[in-house]
Amino acid sequence: METVGFTAMADGTREDYELLERLESEYIERLPDRLLAAVRALEHSLGGYQVSRCEHSLQSATRARRDGRSDEYVAAALVHDIGDELAPYSHGEMVAAILRPYVEPRICWVIAHHGVFQQYYYGRQTGEDPDARERYRDHKWFDDCAEFCELYDQNCFDPAYDSLPLESFDRLLRQVFAEPRYLDREP
């Protein structure tokens, strides 16, 4: 394996950083593979639902695709819960950070905030505030997030739903994550 010659970044040479740039470029190209693997890994995630978290994600993306949503929207629907594994209390923000360079700001905001918007559906039963989303009522994307949760999240736990297989989203994910179109914008 090729490695740099430095042990402190300040001591790196042009050749060291050219090597790292080449290796990073190759690594970034494989991001869709890692995202697909993260969705697949949800098959063995938090239990208790009638479907796996992977199936939940497939239902979300399938419904969005069948409704004619943009490729960016469908990709976001597919990966919207992959942060559950490492950031159970802030998974939306984690996934929004992954999406930010690749999908429009509105979609990132929706994914970042979908967790609090979901409380609308279960808060009364768990003692959490079902109206917690109201703090965002005046935000320009409030309705978009409410719609995402209504159409592509809270209803995606149906064992009888005919989801598309994960492989059917492979090309779409590769296209969306092929190039960071939104890299220069503020979070």
N, C-alpha and C positions, 0 to 999 in steps of 0.2 A: 504494500500500500504506500502510495506517495504521501509524504508528510512535509510540513513546513520545517524550517530550521530553527525557528524561534521558540522561546518559552515565555516571552512577554510580547504582546502585540506591538509595543513601541519599537521592538528590535527587528520587526519583519522587513524583508526586502521586497522589491518589486516582483521578483520571481515567486516569492512566497505568496503574495497576494494574487498574482495571476493564477497560480495553482488553485488557491481557495476559490477564486471566482469561477473557474472552470468546474470544479467539483460542486460548488453550490448551484450552478446553473443546471447541471445534470440532476442534482437532488430535487430542485424545484420542479423540474419536468415530471417527476414521479409523484407529485402531490395528489393528482387524481387517484392513483393507486392507493395511497395512504388514506384518503377520504373514503374510498369504497371499502377498504378494510375496516375503518372505524365504524361505518354503518353496519357492516357484516358482524362486527364484534358485539353490536347491540343485541344480537341474538341471545347472548348469554349475560345480559345486563340485569338490572332490577326486575324482579319477578312480581307476581301478584295480579298482573293484568291478564285479560283473556288472550292477548297476543304479546309477542316479544316486542321490545323497543325497536328492533329492526323492522318487524312487520308494521309497527306504528309509523315509522319513517317512510316505508314503502307506500303505505296508504296515503300519507300526506302528499308525497311526490306524485303518486298516480292520480290522485284527485286533482291536483294542480295542473298536471299535464292534460288530463281529460277536459279540464275547463279552459284550455287554451292559454294558460299563463305563459309568460316569457321563459326562456331557458334559464335565465338567472333566478327567477322565482322558483322554478321547479327544482333547481339545484339546491337552493336555500331550504326548500321544504324537505328535501331528502336528508340534508345534514343537520337540520335545526336542533336536534337533540344529541349529537355526538359528544357534546361537552358534559353531559350527565355523568360520565365516568370519572372525570377529574375535577369538575367544578359543579357539584350538585346544587349549590345555592346561587350560582352565577353562570350557568351553562349557556344562557342566551348571549351574554356579553362575550363569552369565550368564542362561540361560534361566529358571532358578528365580527370579531377581530380576524378570524380566518377568512371570512367572506369579503371584508372591507376592500381589498385591492381589486376584487373581481366582479362585484355586483353593485348595482346602483345604491346610493345612500338610503333611499326609502326602504329597500328590502333589508339592509343592514339594521336600520332602526327597528323594524318590525321584529326581526329575529332577536335582537338585543333585549327587547322589552316583552316578548311573548310570554315569559314566565309569569310576570305580574298580571298580565291580561288574562291568563288562564285561571287565575284565582276566582274570576267571575263565575266560573262553572262549578267550583268545588268549595269555595270559601265558607259558605253557610254550613256545610257538613263537617268542616275541619276546625272551625273557630278562627280561620284567617279572614281578613277583610275582603269580601267579594267585590267591593268597590274600590280596591286599592288602585286600579287603573285610572280612576277619575283624576288623580293628580296630573295626568297627562292629557286631560280632556281638551285643552286648548292647543295641543301640538298638531301640526299640520298632517301628521301621519297616524293620528289616533285611530281614525276609522279604518285605515289599512291594517293596523295591528289587530283591531277587533275582528275584522273580516278574516284575517289569516287564522285566528284562533277558532272562529266559528266554523269556517269551511274546511280547514286543513290541519287542525290540531285536536280539538276537544272531541271530535267525532271519528277519530282514526284509531279506534280500539276494537274494531268489529271483526271477529274471527270469520265471518261469512263474506267479507269484502274481497273482491277479485283483484288484488294488487298485481301490478306488473312486477316481474322479477328484477332484482338488483342489476343484473347484467344489461337490462334494457335502458338503464340510465348511464351506462359507461361512456358512450360517445358524447352525450350531452354534458356530462361532468368534465370530460376532457376539453370540450370546446369552451365552456365557461371559465375553466381554470387554465386555459392555454396562455393567457396574457393578462397582466394586471392593468386593466383599463382605468382604474380609479385610484392608482397608487399615490398620486400627488395631492389628494384631498385630505383635509383634517378629519379626525375621527368624530 
